[in-house]
Amino acid sequence: MRVHEEFSRYASQYAAHNVIQAKVAGKLAEDTKDKPRKILDLGCGNGTLFSYIDWEIETFTGVDFSESMLSHHHQGSNITLMLGDFNDSVLFEKLSLMTFDRIYSASALQWADDLESVFKSISALNSSVSLAIFTSGTFKTLYETAGLSAILKSSDEVIESASRHLSAEYEIVRYVLEFDSVREMFRYIKRSGVSAGRRILDFTQTKRLMESYPLNYLEFEVVFITS
């Protein structure tokens, strides 16, 4: 298992707010050496991962539970978009009827209701995998400053769970995203989707946290799982 860190600077002029998610999707594509022709993307969103695929493919199947996100995904004769939830075993029953060279998931599986069950279902599809899962190391100092428990699994928990079902290599990447102001930082948290829309603090708590947060950056930690 490898561990490395990357530093980035957030700029408010970015049209989108998924700075780190885009980096994660780009790394998944860049690290792919076998150039798979039949691809499944679990939690495909609006197509961030697809935009990084720079090789010829035969089929691309994207799954997301948000119809709105799917409506913004790339379209094409070789692209199949499915409205579905990876927490639903019925979805995997449908996917088992299809063949994939590689299964991707970028920045989505951390929200699984039962992550180990999802790993088991992915394993049953008998495909290579390229998965990226955010861990409790994400917003670590923010949670500690606020006196809150992290809502995501630790990297150890993710790797232990995956290892029971997948024969894979694991890499932990820690990202740092710097901001010009704490207010800009909290605006990013609200708009980026990293917190999955979960409101964890009320107005008074948020104001207190903005005054006491000791850093000018946010931390992110992602486990990359590749087979």
Secondary structure as UniProt FT lines:
FT   STRAND          2..9
FT   TURN            12..13
FT   HELIX           19..30
FT   STRAND          38..42
FT   TURN            45..47
FT   HELIX           48..51
FT   STRAND          59..64
FT   HELIX           67..71
FT   TURN            77..78
FT   STRAND          79..83
FT   TURN            86..87
FT   HELIX           89..95
FT   TURN            96..97
FT   STRAND          102..106
FT   HELIX           109..111
FT   HELIX           115..123
FT   TURN            124..125
FT   STRAND          128..134
FT   TURN            136..139
FT   HELIX           140..146
FT   HELIX           155..163
FT   TURN            164..165
FT   STRAND          169..178
FT   HELIX           182..192
FT   TURN            194..197
FT   HELIX           203..212
FT   STRAND          217..226
//
